[in-house]
C-alpha cells in the first residue's frame, strides 16, 4: 500500500475548503490503493510529475516508487 503525503500548500487548501472538496480528498487518498496511478479523471506524466484533472481540479504530484509515496505538490480549481 502506498502513502499519500501533502505539501503545506495542499494541506492548507484541504483545510480551508474541506467541506466543499470532500470528493477530491477521497479521490486523492485512493491513490494509496492504486500504486499511485489515478483510476479516474485524466492525467499525463511530464518530467517526473503527474498532472491529474479530477473533480474539477488540477492536482500535481510526484510518485516515488522506491518508497511507495505519492507527494501531492499542489491542487487548484480548474
Secondary structure, DSSP 4 states (H G I P E B T S, - for coil): --EEEE-HHHHHHHHHHTTT-HHHHHHHHGGGGTTT--SSSEEEEETTEEEEEETTEEEEEEEEGGGTEEEEEEEEE-
